[in-house]
Amino acid sequence: MIDLGYSERTACRLVGLNRSTFRYQQTRHPSEREVRRVLLTDVITEIHAASRATYGIRRVRAALFYERGLVVNRKLVRRLMGEAGLAGLPGRKKGRRNLVRIATHEDLVNRNFTAASPNRLWLTDVTEHNTREGTLYCCAVLDLFSRRVVGWAIDRRNDAVLVNDALLMAARSRATSPETILHSDHGSGFISWSFTQNLRNHKLLGSMGTVGDCPFTGYCARSSADECYVLDERSAA
């Protein structure tokens, strides 16, 4: 109100503020706690943006520790993310809209499954297979241009270790560029902190399709089925 031309006395009287309180707020310096909260909010916002808005409270807190060396209380991370309007996938359950078959903001492919050259667009998915030794999960990374499997991993558990092993095999076997896109669905392994970190380490662009719709599953399923068939035959020999 002072900027509008009102005097200090009149402005304080209109808003019901004591003049001594107003002058104290004008001259006081921010406390160390307030400065720390502002700096932490900036760091958290940067980490959340680098994860393509997929990190929640736990992954942001892990990134603060492993990437920045900062030990931050989980409640404080939750409070600062809430104040900044940040949330990870799949988001808050309360009032959440149905995202099935709705394009998400991190979809870099937009259902255009074509590639003009090798190592431009990779597709990855996890499939389940029943063998004589029990249930196995196979994660395959497919080069869409050549239809070749450039990385794969097989395990009894469907977790982040499985998808990371397939990603590392693909990154080591092929020459990639910062324009190489790795497209996946919203599986728990693909939105994990370690998988996102490996994408950044190998300078790959992560992309996720529509929720509940994975049109490239057939490609990866056939490729991973061949690997599991060979493994099943070896176990029976």
Contacts in CASP RR format, 6 or more apart in sequence:
PFRMAT RR
TARGET T0000
AUTHOR 0000-0000-0000
METHOD contacts of the structure
MODEL  1
MIDLGYSERTACRLVGLNRSTFRYQQTRHPSEREVRRVLLTDVITEIHAA
SRATYGIRRVRAALFYERGLVVNRKLVRRLMGEAGLAGLPGRKKGRRNLV
RIATHEDLVNRNFTAASPNRLWLTDVTEHNTREGTLYCCAVLDLFSRRVV
GWAIDRRNDAVLVNDALLMAARSRATSPETILHSDHGSGFISWSFTQNLR
NHKLLGSMGTVGDCPFTGYCARSSADECYVLDERSAA
1 10 0 8 1.000
1 11 0 8 1.000
1 14 0 8 1.000
1 15 0 8 1.000
2 8 0 8 1.000
2 11 0 8 1.000
6 14 0 8 1.000
8 19 0 8 1.000
8 22 0 8 1.000
9 19 0 8 1.000
12 18 0 8 1.000
12 19 0 8 1.000
12 22 0 8 1.000
30 38 0 8 1.000
37 76 0 8 1.000
37 80 0 8 1.000
40 70 0 8 1.000
40 72 0 8 1.000
40 76 0 8 1.000
40 80 0 8 1.000
41 80 0 8 1.000
41 83 0 8 1.000
41 84 0 8 1.000
43 64 0 8 1.000
43 68 0 8 1.000
43 70 0 8 1.000
44 60 0 8 1.000
44 64 0 8 1.000
44 77 0 8 1.000
44 80 0 8 1.000
44 81 0 8 1.000
44 84 0 8 1.000
44 86 0 8 1.000
45 84 0 8 1.000
45 86 0 8 1.000
47 55 0 8 1.000
47 60 0 8 1.000
47 63 0 8 1.000
47 64 0 8 1.000
47 67 0 8 1.000
48 55 0 8 1.000
48 56 0 8 1.000
48 60 0 8 1.000
48 81 0 8 1.000
48 86 0 8 1.000
48 88 0 8 1.000
50 200 0 8 1.000
51 59 0 8 1.000
51 63 0 8 1.000
51 193 0 8 1.000
51 196 0 8 1.000
52 105 0 8 1.000
52 106 0 8 1.000
52 196 0 8 1.000
52 206 0 8 1.000
53 86 0 8 1.000
53 88 0 8 1.000
53 89 0 8 1.000
53 105 0 8 1.000
53 106 0 8 1.000
54 88 0 8 1.000
54 89 0 8 1.000
54 106 0 8 1.000
54 191 0 8 1.000
54 196 0 8 1.000
55 63 0 8 1.000
55 88 0 8 1.000
55 193 0 8 1.000
55 196 0 8 1.000
56 81 0 8 1.000
56 86 0 8 1.000
56 87 0 8 1.000
56 88 0 8 1.000
56 89 0 8 1.000
57 74 0 8 1.000
57 77 0 8 1.000
57 78 0 8 1.000
57 81 0 8 1.000
58 74 0 8 1.000
59 88 0 8 1.000
59 192 0 8 1.000
59 193 0 8 1.000
60 77 0 8 1.000
60 81 0 8 1.000
60 86 0 8 1.000
61 72 0 8 1.000
61 74 0 8 1.000
61 77 0 8 1.000
62 193 0 8 1.000
63 193 0 8 1.000
64 70 0 8 1.000
64 71 0 8 1.000
64 72 0 8 1.000
64 77 0 8 1.000
65 71 0 8 1.000
65 72 0 8 1.000
81 87 0 8 1.000
89 186 0 8 1.000
89 191 0 8 1.000
90 96 0 8 1.000
90 99 0 8 1.000
90 186 0 8 1.000
90 211 0 8 1.000
99 210 0 8 1.000
99 211 0 8 1.000
100 210 0 8 1.000
100 211 0 8 1.000
100 212 0 8 1.000
100 213 0 8 1.000
101 210 0 8 1.000
101 211 0 8 1.000
101 212 0 8 1.000
101 213 0 8 1.000
102 210 0 8 1.000
102 211 0 8 1.000
103 110 0 8 1.000
103 209 0 8 1.000
103 210 0 8 1.000
104 186 0 8 1.000
104 208 0 8 1.000
104 209 0 8 1.000
104 210 0 8 1.000
104 211 0 8 1.000
106 206 0 8 1.000
106 207 0 8 1.000
106 208 0 8 1.000
107 207 0 8 1.000
107 208 0 8 1.000
107 209 0 8 1.000
107 210 0 8 1.000
108 181 0 8 1.000
108 183 0 8 1.000
108 205 0 8 1.000
108 206 0 8 1.000
108 207 0 8 1.000
109 121 0 8 1.000
109 181 0 8 1.000
109 183 0 8 1.000
109 207 0 8 1.000
109 209 0 8 1.000
111 210 0 8 1.000
111 215 0 8 1.000
113 121 0 8 1.000
113 123 0 8 1.000
113 144 0 8 1.000
113 215 0 8 1.000
113 216 0 8 1.000
114 121 0 8 1.000
114 144 0 8 1.000
115 121 0 8 1.000
115 143 0 8 1.000
115 144 0 8 1.000
115 145 0 8 1.000
116 145 0 8 1.000
117 145 0 8 1.000
118 143 0 8 1.000
118 145 0 8 1.000
118 146 0 8 1.000
118 174 0 8 1.000
119 143 0 8 1.000
119 145 0 8 1.000
119 174 0 8 1.000
119 175 0 8 1.000
119 176 0 8 1.000
119 177 0 8 1.000
119 180 0 8 1.000
120 144 0 8 1.000
120 145 0 8 1.000
120 179 0 8 1.000
120 180 0 8 1.000
120 181 0 8 1.000
121 143 0 8 1.000
121 144 0 8 1.000
121 145 0 8 1.000
121 180 0 8 1.000
121 181 0 8 1.000
121 183 0 8 1.000
122 141 0 8 1.000
122 142 0 8 1.000
122 143 0 8 1.000
122 144 0 8 1.000
122 150 0 8 1.000
122 170 0 8 1.000
122 180 0 8 1.000
122 181 0 8 1.000
122 182 0 8 1.000
122 183 0 8 1.000
122 204 0 8 1.000
123 141 0 8 1.000
123 142 0 8 1.000
123 144 0 8 1.000
123 182 0 8 1.000
123 183 0 8 1.000
123 184 0 8 1.000
123 216 0 8 1.000
123 219 0 8 1.000
123 220 0 8 1.000
124 139 0 8 1.000
124 140 0 8 1.000
124 141 0 8 1.000
124 142 0 8 1.000
124 163 0 8 1.000
124 166 0 8 1.000
124 167 0 8 1.000
124 182 0 8 1.000
124 183 0 8 1.000
124 184 0 8 1.000
124 190 0 8 1.000
124 220 0 8 1.000
125 139 0 8 1.000
125 140 0 8 1.000
125 184 0 8 1.000
125 185 0 8 1.000
125 214 0 8 1.000
125 216 0 8 1.000
125 217 0 8 1.000
125 220 0 8 1.000
125 221 0 8 1.000
126 137 0 8 1.000
126 138 0 8 1.000
126 139 0 8 1.000
126 158 0 8 1.000
126 162 0 8 1.000
126 163 0 8 1.000
126 187 0 8 1.000
126 189 0 8 1.000
127 137 0 8 1.000
127 138 0 8 1.000
127 140 0 8 1.000
127 217 0 8 1.000
127 220 0 8 1.000
127 221 0 8 1.000
127 224 0 8 1.000
127 225 0 8 1.000
128 135 0 8 1.000
128 136 0 8 1.000
128 137 0 8 1.000
128 158 0 8 1.000
129 135 0 8 1.000
129 136 0 8 1.000
129 137 0 8 1.000
129 138 0 8 1.000
129 224 0 8 1.000
129 225 0 8 1.000
129 228 0 8 1.000
130 136 0 8 1.000
131 228 0 8 1.000
131 231 0 8 1.000
131 232 0 8 1.000
131 235 0 8 1.000
132 232 0 8 1.000
132 235 0 8 1.000
132 236 0 8 1.000
133 232 0 8 1.000
133 235 0 8 1.000
134 156 0 8 1.000
135 156 0 8 1.000
136 154 0 8 1.000
136 155 0 8 1.000
136 156 0 8 1.000
136 228 0 8 1.000
136 231 0 8 1.000
137 154 0 8 1.000
137 155 0 8 1.000
137 156 0 8 1.000
137 157 0 8 1.000
137 158 0 8 1.000
137 162 0 8 1.000
138 152 0 8 1.000
138 153 0 8 1.000
138 154 0 8 1.000
138 224 0 8 1.000
138 225 0 8 1.000
138 227 0 8 1.000
138 228 0 8 1.000
139 152 0 8 1.000
139 153 0 8 1.000
139 154 0 8 1.000
139 162 0 8 1.000
139 163 0 8 1.000
139 165 0 8 1.000
139 166 0 8 1.000
139 224 0 8 1.000
140 149 0 8 1.000
140 151 0 8 1.000
140 152 0 8 1.000
140 166 0 8 1.000
140 220 0 8 1.000
140 223 0 8 1.000
140 224 0 8 1.000
140 227 0 8 1.000
141 149 0 8 1.000
141 150 0 8 1.000
141 151 0 8 1.000
141 152 0 8 1.000
141 166 0 8 1.000
141 167 0 8 1.000
141 169 0 8 1.000
141 170 0 8 1.000
141 182 0 8 1.000
142 148 0 8 1.000
142 149 0 8 1.000
142 150 0 8 1.000
142 216 0 8 1.000
142 219 0 8 1.000
142 220 0 8 1.000
142 223 0 8 1.000
143 149 0 8 1.000
143 150 0 8 1.000
143 174 0 8 1.000
144 216 0 8 1.000
144 219 0 8 1.000
147 219 0 8 1.000
149 223 0 8 1.000
149 224 0 8 1.000
149 227 0 8 1.000
150 169 0 8 1.000
150 170 0 8 1.000
150 173 0 8 1.000
150 174 0 8 1.000
151 166 0 8 1.000
151 167 0 8 1.000
151 169 0 8 1.000
151 170 0 8 1.000
151 173 0 8 1.000
152 166 0 8 1.000
152 169 0 8 1.000
152 223 0 8 1.000
152 224 0 8 1.000
152 227 0 8 1.000
153 162 0 8 1.000
153 163 0 8 1.000
153 165 0 8 1.000
153 166 0 8 1.000
153 169 0 8 1.000
154 162 0 8 1.000
154 224 0 8 1.000
154 227 0 8 1.000
154 228 0 8 1.000
154 231 0 8 1.000
155 161 0 8 1.000
155 162 0 8 1.000
155 165 0 8 1.000
158 189 0 8 1.000
159 188 0 8 1.000
159 189 0 8 1.000
160 188 0 8 1.000
160 189 0 8 1.000
160 192 0 8 1.000
160 194 0 8 1.000
160 195 0 8 1.000
162 189 0 8 1.000
163 184 0 8 1.000
163 189 0 8 1.000
163 190 0 8 1.000
163 192 0 8 1.000
163 195 0 8 1.000
164 194 0 8 1.000
164 195 0 8 1.000
164 198 0 8 1.000
167 182 0 8 1.000
167 195 0 8 1.000
167 198 0 8 1.000
167 199 0 8 1.000
167 202 0 8 1.000
168 198 0 8 1.000
171 198 0 8 1.000
171 202 0 8 1.000
171 204 0 8 1.000
176 202 0 8 1.000
176 203 0 8 1.000
176 204 0 8 1.000
177 203 0 8 1.000
178 203 0 8 1.000
178 205 0 8 1.000
179 205 0 8 1.000
180 203 0 8 1.000
180 204 0 8 1.000
180 205 0 8 1.000
181 204 0 8 1.000
181 205 0 8 1.000
181 206 0 8 1.000
181 207 0 8 1.000
182 199 0 8 1.000
182 204 0 8 1.000
182 205 0 8 1.000
182 206 0 8 1.000
182 207 0 8 1.000
183 206 0 8 1.000
183 207 0 8 1.000
183 208 0 8 1.000
183 209 0 8 1.000
183 216 0 8 1.000
184 190 0 8 1.000
184 206 0 8 1.000
184 207 0 8 1.000
184 208 0 8 1.000
184 209 0 8 1.000
185 208 0 8 1.000
185 209 0 8 1.000
185 211 0 8 1.000
185 212 0 8 1.000
185 214 0 8 1.000
186 208 0 8 1.000
186 209 0 8 1.000
186 211 0 8 1.000
186 212 0 8 1.000
189 195 0 8 1.000
190 208 0 8 1.000
191 208 0 8 1.000
196 206 0 8 1.000
199 205 0 8 1.000
199 206 0 8 1.000
END
